[in-house]
């Protein structure tokens, strides 16, 4: 007898239906099944999700801009401190550290 050889094919159509076919290559037996999405979202649910995504996108962009601005400021301060340390100006170093 040996080990069965089964070829399985998955096909997803434009309507969201999944067609699965199994073929036993030894015997030629075929089995298939269609799986449909019975829990589809309503148009209102889809529209609500799109609106929510837009609101979150705007908040994400604002947060990203704030993080980038902070990063740029920290880089500027770090560069200023490096320059102060390189020149050895203690009075300027104290002023920069206070900021």
N, C-alpha and C positions, 0 to 999 in steps of 0.2 A: 504494500500500500504506500508507504512513505509519507512525506510531508505534503499537505495540500498546498496548491498554489492558487492564490486568489488575487485577481486584479480588481481593485476598487477605483471607481471613477466618481469624482465630485464635480457637479456642475451647478453654478449659481446663476439663475437667470435674472433678467432686468426687473422682474416683479418681486425679487427677494426670496424666491423659492429655491430650495436646495434639493437637487436630484442626486441621489446616491445609488450607484449600481455596482453590484459585486458579481464577478464571473469566476466560477471555479474552472480553471483551465484544463483540469484533468477530466472532469465529467461533462463540462459544458453547461452546467446548471447556472442559471442567472437569477438574481434576486435584486429588486430595486425598491426604493422608497422615495417619496416626495415629502420634504419637510417645509412647512409654511410658517410664516410669522403671523400668528393669530392675535398677538398682543400689540398691534400697530398703534403708533401714537396718532392722536387726532391732529388736525391742522392747527387747532388752537394751542395744543401742547408744543408743537414744533415752533410756532411763532413765539410763544413765551420763552422757549429755550434760546431762540435766536436773540430776542430782546435782552435776556439775562446775560448772554455771552457778550453782547455789545457793551452793556453796562460794566461788566467785569473787565473787558478789554480796555476801556477808558481808564478805569482805576488802576489796572496793571501798568499802563503806559505812564500814568502820573507817578506811580511808585518807582518805576524804572528811571524816570527823569530825575526824581529826588535822589535816588541812590547814585546815579551818575554825577550829579552836582556835588554830592558829598565826597565822592571819590576824587573828583577833580580838585576840590578844596584841600583834602587831605594830602594829595600829591603836591600841591603848591606849598603847603606848610612844610612838608617833609623836605622839599627842595630848598626852601628858605633856611630851614635848620641846618641842612648839609652845608649850605653856603656860609652861614654864620660860623659853624664849627671850623670850616676850612680857613676862614679869615682870622679866627681867634678873637673876634669882637665880643667881649663879655657883656657889655651894656646892651648891645643889639640882641644878643642871645637871650638875655633876661626878658627883654621886651617881646620877642617872638614867643617864648615859652609861656608868657602871661596870656597871649592871645589864644 
